[in-house]
Amino acid sequence: MADAVVIGAGIAGASLAAELAGKMRVIMLEMERHPGYHTTGRSAAVFAPNYGPAGVRSLTRASRAFFDAPPANFARAPLLTRRDILMIAREDQTDPLAELFKEACVVTSVQMLDAEALREHQPLLREGYAAAGMLDVGGQDIDVAALHQGYLRQFKARGGTLITDAEVRALLPEGEGWVVEATQGSFTAPVVVNAAGAWADQIGQLAQVEAINLVPKRRTAMVVAEPDGFTGRDGPITVDIDENFYLKPDAGRLLISPADETPVDPCDVQPDELDIAICADRIMTAFSLDIRRIENKWAGLRSFVADKEPVIGFSKVAPGFFWMAGQGGYGIQSAPAAAEMAAALVQGLPVPGHIVDHGFDVARVAPDREALAG
């Protein structure tokens, strides 16, 4: 018997479970042998306060204090390392760039750059490719493994129980709570938290709650060699304004992606050769690179609902069933505030004031919002 069973031990489940542990008796079930296998462990996360829809940006800004000063013994090294973010636009893309700048300059320090200034910050750009850009010096690389492992250690230290190889097979309402039938046994609790990532709608179906119409999408990434004489290892992550590609220096190599979002069924997703070819073509068109060999390649799942905001809150259909899903590509950067906010809702408490102060509105992430209708 527990007070809450959390399904999924990726960053969403681990962070929320850690926030709840110590206040509640929490069991966390993970279907894989190792937590974070599918999405969290394949993320090349950047802390980008101007990235994502409005609710995500609010949660990201509210997470900054945690990243800068995590609890004692949470991580052995800083969670963040400075990484400027450079959004670039061709001549035909300047309108969306202007819109982003208008919105971003209200809350963060950003500056517009002309073509000449762009090449000073990103010397790999092909001359004549980009007409303008926006530089955000508030970006940071996130140590994803340190963040995830920190939450798992915190969860254990606070008395939480993690059970792996525990695929959930059935969810049955019983009295004022739930029976969770999994491959590692049967568990009962008044609250079930659905943090199952790409499998979240399937877990919802087992519980016969509302569908949120979650769509897992494949994101491809690969690593290629730096060009000879490259000196920009501390340079920015460079992102196309329409998110058709990005390039980031990474441990003496270049991490590149076509920023693809191909709908797929929940699975152990693998990179597609066509996406790899598309990525190489886009990168070589925008940058002075000659990609002859892919040193490493992988794919991960980013799961979205229609408006790309996360889904966080109690089901309106079944008491005690709590959604923690749909984080898309923003789950790492927003994890601390999202977990703190979700833990408050699970316990029937108001959203913490510092999160509200960053402009967060809980209605944006409610499971019954109109945008989620089928």
GINORTA-V246943 format. One record per residue. RES is the residue in three letters. SS is DSSP state (H for helix, E for strand, C for the rest). BURIAL is + if it has 24 or more other ideal C-beta (glycine too) atoms within 12 Angstrom, else -. D_FIRST is the distance of its C-alpha to the first C-alpha in Angstrom with 1 decimal. Layout:
BEGIN
RES,SS,BURIAL,D_FIRST
RES,SS,BURIAL,D_FIRST
END
This chain:
BEGIN
MET,C,-,0.0
ALA,E,+,3.8
ASP,E,+,7.1
ALA,E,+,8.8
VAL,E,+,9.3
VAL,E,+,12.9
ILE,E,+,15.1
GLY,C,+,18.1
ALA,C,+,19.1
GLY,C,+,22.6
ILE,H,+,24.0
ALA,H,+,22.4
GLY,H,+,18.8
ALA,H,+,19.4
SER,H,+,21.3
LEU,H,+,18.9
ALA,H,+,15.8
ALA,H,+,18.0
GLU,H,+,19.0
LEU,H,+,15.6
ALA,E,+,14.4
GLY,C,-,15.5
LYS,C,-,15.1
MET,E,+,11.4
ARG,C,+,8.4
VAL,E,+,9.2
ILE,E,+,9.0
MET,E,+,12.4
LEU,E,+,13.7
GLU,C,+,17.5
MET,C,+,19.5
GLU,C,+,22.3
ARG,C,-,22.8
HIS,C,-,23.7
PRO,C,+,22.4
GLY,C,+,25.1
TYR,C,+,27.1
HIS,C,+,28.3
THR,C,+,29.3
THR,H,+,28.4
GLY,H,+,30.0
ARG,H,+,33.1
SER,C,+,33.8
ALA,C,+,37.0
ALA,C,+,35.9
VAL,E,+,38.3
PHE,E,+,37.7
ALA,C,+,39.9
PRO,C,+,39.7
ASN,C,+,42.1
TYR,C,+,40.2
GLY,C,+,38.3
PRO,C,+,38.2
ALA,H,+,38.3
GLY,H,+,34.5
VAL,H,+,34.0
ARG,H,+,37.0
SER,H,+,35.6
LEU,H,+,32.3
THR,H,+,34.2
ARG,H,+,36.6
ALA,H,+,33.7
SER,H,+,32.2
ARG,H,+,35.4
ALA,H,-,34.8
PHE,H,+,31.6
PHE,H,+,33.5
ASP,H,-,36.4
ALA,C,-,34.5
PRO,C,+,30.9
PRO,C,-,28.9
ALA,C,-,30.3
ASN,C,-,29.6
PHE,C,+,28.1
ALA,C,+,30.9
ARG,C,-,33.9
ALA,C,-,36.4
PRO,C,-,36.9
LEU,C,+,34.8
LEU,E,+,37.8
THR,E,+,41.4
ARG,E,-,44.1
ARG,C,+,44.9
ASP,C,+,47.3
ILE,E,+,46.7
LEU,E,+,49.9
MET,E,+,49.9
ILE,E,+,53.1
ALA,E,+,55.0
ARG,C,+,58.0
GLU,H,-,60.8
ASP,H,-,59.3
GLN,H,+,55.8
THR,H,+,57.0
ASP,H,-,55.8
PRO,H,-,52.1
LEU,H,+,52.6
ALA,H,-,54.3
GLU,H,-,51.5
LEU,H,+,48.9
PHE,H,+,51.1
LYS,H,-,51.6
GLU,H,+,47.8
ALA,H,+,46.9
CYS,C,-,49.7
VAL,C,-,48.3
VAL,C,-,45.2
THR,C,+,46.1
SER,C,-,49.2
VAL,E,+,50.6
GLN,E,-,54.2
MET,E,+,56.1
LEU,E,+,58.1
ASP,E,-,61.2
ALA,H,+,61.8
GLU,H,-,63.6
ALA,H,-,60.9
LEU,H,+,58.2
ARG,H,+,60.0
GLU,H,-,60.1
HIS,H,+,56.3
GLN,C,+,55.8
PRO,C,+,58.9
LEU,C,+,57.6
LEU,E,+,58.0
ARG,C,-,61.0
GLU,C,-,63.8
GLY,C,-,64.1
TYR,C,+,60.6
ALA,C,+,58.9
ALA,C,+,60.7
ALA,E,+,58.3
GLY,E,+,54.9
MET,E,+,52.4
LEU,E,+,51.4
ASP,E,+,48.1
VAL,C,-,48.0
GLY,C,+,44.5
GLY,C,+,42.9
GLN,E,+,40.9
ASP,E,+,39.6
ILE,E,+,35.8
ASP,C,+,34.6
VAL,H,+,31.7
ALA,H,+,30.5
ALA,H,+,30.5
LEU,H,+,28.6
HIS,H,+,25.9
GLN,H,+,25.6
GLY,H,+,25.7
TYR,H,+,22.6
LEU,H,+,20.7
ARG,H,+,21.9
GLN,H,+,21.0
PHE,H,+,17.4
LYS,H,-,17.2
ALA,H,-,19.2
ARG,C,+,17.0
GLY,C,-,13.9
GLY,C,+,12.5
THR,E,+,11.6
LEU,E,+,14.0
ILE,E,+,14.1
THR,C,-,17.5
ASP,C,-,19.3
ALA,C,+,16.3
GLU,C,+,18.1
VAL,E,+,16.3
ARG,E,-,18.0
ALA,E,-,16.6
LEU,E,+,14.8
LEU,E,+,14.5
PRO,E,+,14.3
GLU,E,-,12.6
GLY,C,-,13.5
GLU,C,-,13.0
GLY,E,+,10.5
TRP,E,+,10.3
VAL,E,+,9.6
VAL,E,+,10.7
GLU,E,+,12.8
ALA,E,+,14.2
THR,C,-,16.7
GLN,C,-,14.4
GLY,E,-,11.8
SER,E,+,9.4
PHE,E,+,6.4
THR,E,+,5.1
ALA,E,+,6.0
PRO,E,+,9.2
VAL,E,+,11.0
VAL,E,+,12.1
VAL,E,+,14.9
ASN,E,+,17.6
ALA,C,+,19.4
ALA,C,+,20.7
GLY,H,+,24.3
ALA,H,+,26.9
TRP,H,+,24.3
ALA,H,+,22.9
ASP,H,+,24.9
GLN,H,+,23.8
ILE,H,+,20.1
GLY,H,+,21.4
GLN,H,+,23.1
LEU,H,+,20.1
ALA,H,+,18.6
GLN,C,-,22.1
VAL,C,+,22.5
GLU,C,+,25.7
ALA,C,+,27.4
ILE,C,+,28.4
ASN,C,+,31.0
LEU,C,+,30.0
VAL,E,+,32.7
PRO,E,+,32.1
LYS,E,+,35.4
ARG,E,+,36.9
ARG,E,+,38.3
THR,E,+,40.7
ALA,E,+,41.7
MET,E,+,44.1
VAL,E,+,46.0
VAL,E,+,49.8
ALA,E,-,52.3
GLU,C,+,53.8
PRO,C,-,57.5
ASP,C,-,60.0
GLY,C,-,60.7
PHE,C,-,57.6
THR,C,-,56.9
GLY,C,+,54.2
ARG,C,-,51.0
ASP,C,-,49.9
GLY,C,+,51.0
PRO,C,+,49.0
ILE,E,+,46.7
THR,E,+,49.1
VAL,E,+,47.7
ASP,E,+,49.7
ILE,C,+,49.5
ASP,C,-,48.5
GLU,C,+,46.0
ASN,C,+,47.9
PHE,C,+,47.5
TYR,E,+,46.6
LEU,E,+,47.8
LYS,E,+,46.4
PRO,E,+,47.8
ASP,E,+,45.1
ALA,C,-,45.7
GLY,C,-,49.3
ARG,E,+,48.8
LEU,E,+,48.5
LEU,E,+,45.3
ILE,E,+,46.2
SER,E,+,44.6
PRO,C,+,46.0
ALA,C,+,43.1
ASP,C,+,42.5
GLU,C,+,39.9
THR,E,+,40.1
PRO,E,-,37.6
VAL,C,+,35.8
ASP,C,-,32.8
PRO,C,+,29.7
CYS,C,-,30.6
ASP,C,-,31.5
VAL,C,+,34.5
GLN,C,-,37.8
PRO,C,+,40.9
ASP,C,-,43.7
GLU,H,-,47.2
LEU,H,-,48.7
ASP,H,+,46.4
ILE,H,+,47.5
ALA,H,-,51.2
ILE,H,+,50.7
CYS,H,+,49.2
ALA,H,+,52.1
ASP,H,-,54.6
ARG,H,+,53.2
ILE,H,+,53.0
MET,H,+,56.5
THR,H,+,57.8
ALA,H,+,56.5
PHE,E,+,56.9
SER,C,+,59.6
LEU,C,+,57.7
ASP,C,-,58.7
ILE,C,+,55.5
ARG,C,-,56.5
ARG,C,-,53.3
ILE,C,+,49.6
GLU,C,-,48.1
ASN,E,-,44.4
LYS,E,+,42.7
TRP,E,+,39.2
ALA,E,+,37.4
GLY,E,+,34.1
LEU,E,+,32.3
ARG,E,+,32.5
SER,E,+,30.8
PHE,E,+,32.4
VAL,C,+,32.5
ALA,C,-,35.9
ASP,C,+,36.4
LYS,C,+,34.9
GLU,C,+,32.7
PRO,C,+,29.0
VAL,E,+,26.5
ILE,E,+,24.1
GLY,E,+,22.4
PHE,E,+,20.4
SER,C,+,21.6
LYS,C,-,24.1
VAL,C,-,23.3
ALA,C,+,19.5
PRO,C,-,17.6
GLY,C,+,14.7
PHE,E,+,16.2
PHE,E,+,17.7
TRP,E,+,20.6
MET,E,+,21.5
ALA,E,+,24.2
GLY,C,+,28.0
GLN,C,+,28.9
GLY,C,+,31.9
GLY,C,+,34.0
TYR,C,+,32.9
GLY,C,+,29.3
ILE,C,+,30.2
GLN,C,+,32.7
SER,C,+,30.6
ALA,H,+,27.2
PRO,H,+,27.2
ALA,H,+,28.1
ALA,H,+,26.1
ALA,H,+,22.9
GLU,H,+,23.8
MET,H,+,24.7
ALA,H,+,21.6
ALA,H,+,19.3
ALA,H,+,21.4
LEU,H,+,21.1
VAL,H,+,17.3
GLN,C,+,17.5
GLY,C,-,20.3
LEU,C,-,22.9
PRO,C,-,26.4
VAL,C,+,27.4
PRO,C,+,28.7
GLY,H,-,32.4
HIS,H,-,33.5
ILE,H,+,32.1
VAL,H,-,33.9
ASP,C,-,37.0
HIS,C,+,37.2
GLY,C,+,37.6
PHE,C,+,34.2
ASP,C,-,33.6
VAL,H,+,30.0
ALA,H,-,31.7
ARG,H,+,32.8
VAL,H,+,29.3
ALA,C,+,28.0
PRO,C,+,26.6
ASP,C,-,29.1
ARG,C,+,32.2
GLU,H,-,35.3
ALA,H,+,35.8
LEU,H,+,32.8
ALA,C,-,34.4
GLY,C,-,35.2
END
